[in-house]
Amino acid sequence: MNRFNSQQRKFLYLGGILLLLIPIISLGMPADSKGEAAGVIARQRQEYDLGESDLGKIDPSSAAMNLVLLGLRGVAANVLWVQAEEQKNHKDWAAMRATTESIIRLQPHYVKVWEYNGWNLAYNVSVEWDAVSDRYFWVKEGGKFLQEGVNRNRNSSDLLWHTGRIYGPKIGLSDEARFFRRFFRADPNPIYEGNVDPEFNPTDEDNYLVAKEWFTRANDIEGQGNRQTIMDRSIFRSYPARSQLDYASALQKYGFNEEYDRRAANTKLTEEQQAAMQLEVRDKLREQTRTAWEQGFKDWTQSYGQEEYTVDYRGDILRIRMEMTEEAIKDLAKTPTDYRKIADAVMAYQNMTNYRYWRTRALCEAEPDTAEAHWLLFAAVEEYRKQNFEKAHEHATRVMALLEEIFKKYPELEIEEDMVEDGITAVIIWQNFYRFNGERPPTDFPLKRIYDERATQLPEYERKFNRRFLPY
């Protein structure tokens, strides 16, 4: 017979319920008004960024919100994806951006959403605009969008890498690179008054150095066990060092004009002051560029080159580094067969990452003669611009001689397009001096073999040469 009557049982059940509510409330207590989590579950949700607190920001009158309220979040996301694609096709960029925001509120931890839409804004939408400043605006939108994705998915090495790609190759290697690089340090939007966009470039650094930071963060996260899904690991982890090398190359190509323009902005200078400032900038950039290449060589060989990779090479699991001498391979190998396997694997992965080329390029560029050749070419172009053809011819002749010796010392650099273009630019200036004087250029000259080998490409080199004299 039951010892408790009906009323007693009800009080007992009520007490049990209240007792169970204590740990439930303690574990699930939400964040307070300051955003500080109180309960254990709320703290873990905040720590691992698992909260979905933005659903209320979706348009309440939209079909997507109706589906969300019915518990059909996946269907709602698909509806929004279709809407965003239609808006892109109709070039309704503002609506597409708003729809994209709704998508990420439904799928904040689906990394592909961030990857695709960030890439779409920076690459697809930006090219639809005519003005370079408008294109740059949408490149920034793509970068900012990816940064928001990183904030919501802090353990995604993929998103960090994609963000670095916006800062590096998208800004530095696009057809508008000389404009984008200038805008990165002096935003064209009037609200920034000629300064940086603090959301996009808070430290006022070169775009490649900012990219290097993002790639380094990606490597740090990847190294903690958060696997990337983009490419072979040996290539993925090369990007911080590659960004340093790209930075040095960009200084070489654009540095003088960028630094001089920055100093001369809003300043009226006499010809004498201009000449003095040009010399000062030249001397500063010459050393800065050489130092950047030295750092690139160090990053490439001592940081990236010393990382160890476990690779599956032709069915064998091997441990290799990019920077491995014969002695190092012998120390690791137990038999001649092992030595051959490891040496072949190192060679294969070096080929895949273009390791030896960048090692040689950085080593060469850090040498004084190479730096001198680049700066003499710059001086030749500037004298040519001023129509001081005799002085331009003198500088170009010296450039040709220096590059001839460099290519003899480093023949593998004959495939380096930037260096070859520098050499052919010097030849064009050298030849034009004779033509302007009504003379035929000598048939024998330094770099003649390289010049002749690229005979079919000469019209394109001429076009690039002429573009040097277009106004910014």
Secondary structure, 3 states (H helix, E strand, C coil): CCCCCHHHHHHHHHHHHHHHHHHHHHHHCCCCCCCCCCCHHHHHHHHCCCCCCCHHHCCCCCHHHHHHHCCCHHHHHHHHHHHHHHHHHCCCHHHHHHHHHHHHHHCCCCHHHHHHHHHHHHHHHHHHCCCHHHHHHHHHHHHHHHHHHHHHCCCCHHHHHHHHHHHHHHHHCCCCHHHHHHHHHCCCCHHHCCCCCCCCCCCCCCHHHHHHHHHHHHHHHHHCCCCCCCCCHHHHCCHHHHHHHHHHHHHHHHHHHHHHHHHHCCCCCCHHHHHHHHHHHHHHHHHHHHHHHHHHHHHHHHHHHHCEEEEEECCEEEEEECCCCHHHHHHHCCCHHHHHHHHHHHHHHHHHHCHHHHHHHHHHHCCHHHHHHHHHHHHHHHHHHCCCHHHHHHHHHHHHHHHHHHHHHCHHHHHCHHHHHHHHHHHHHHHHHHHHCCCCCCCCCCCHHHHHHCHHHHHHHHHHHHHCCCCC
